[in-house]
Amino acid sequence: MKLSIKTIEKQFNIKIKRKIISLGLDTATKTGYCIASSNNSYIRFDIGYINLSLKEIKDRNLRNALRYEEIYKRFRQLIKTEHVIVIEDVYYRRNPQTLILLSRIGAIAWTIAKRKKCEKIIWKTAVQARKALGLPCNKKKEVVMKEVNKRLKTKIKNDDIIDAIVLSIVGLIK
């Protein structure tokens, strides 16, 4: 997907850096990612989705070990030195095990980015990233998805990818 920088700037009331690549990671067992590459006129969005649901494995330690190993492999391929990395930061909701899992996945992304000497690594909660773009902050993901699709004139139906797009745009803000 390729969109005009002027359109993005107008729709979100922001200013975009030129000639930069931002990788937004909505980290979880179902990780959305978006690589947003800007030139002087356009932003190209390359989006994807990593689904590591391993519910069939009953042993939680084995399940998580397999999950972390696969995340490590995928992130190592995805993260490049030239990227600004924007990782969704976690917050505590109800389940401490989920908090631990999400924190570890984010830490894997951060560690790979540091080892690859990425110039900038940004942690943003979903609320912080949405707020930076003037999006509904404390609404359900479906509301945010609808608003982002409306502003970008897209029809993306995966809320994890929408969050990754939001994070990647945040990485492009001047």
Residue, then its C-alpha position, 0 to 999 in steps of 0.5 A: m500500500k502506498l499513500s501520499i505523505k500530504t494525505i497522511e499529514k492531513q488525516f492525522n494532523i502531523k508532520i512526517k520525516r522524509k527518507i526514513i523507515s519505521l517498523g511498528l510492532d504490535t507484539a503478542t502471540k499474534t503480532g501485527y507488523c508494518i514497515a513504513s518507508s517514506n520518500n519525499s512524496y509517499i509512504r509505502f506500507d508493507i504489512g504482515y502478521i505473525n500468528l504463534s498460537l500454540k494452544e495445542i501444546k499443553d505444557r506452558n513452559l514448552r509452549n512459551a519456549l517454542r513461541y519465543e524461539e519462533i518470535y526471535k527468528r521472525f524478528r531477526q529477519l524483520i528488524k533492519t539496522e536502518h529501521v526506527i523501531v516502534i514497539e508496543d509497550v504493555y500495560y497490566r490488565r488482569n492476567p500477570q502471565t499475559l503481562i509477562l509473555l507480552s513483556r518478553i516478546g517486546a524485550i526480544a524485539w528490543t534486544i534484536a534492535k539493539r544488537k543490530k544497532c538500530e539508531k532509534i527504538i521507541w516504546k509506546t503503549a497503544v493509547q500513547a500511539r493513538k493519541a499521537l495521531g489524534l485517534p480514539c484512545n480508550k476505545k475498543k480496537e474495532v473503533v480504532m480500526k474503523e477510524v484508521n481505515k476511514r482516514l487511510k481509505t483502506k479496508i484492513k480487517n486485522d486490528d493487530i495490523i492496524d495497531a502496527i500501522v499506527l505504531s509505524i506512523v508514530g515512528l515517522i513523526k517529526 
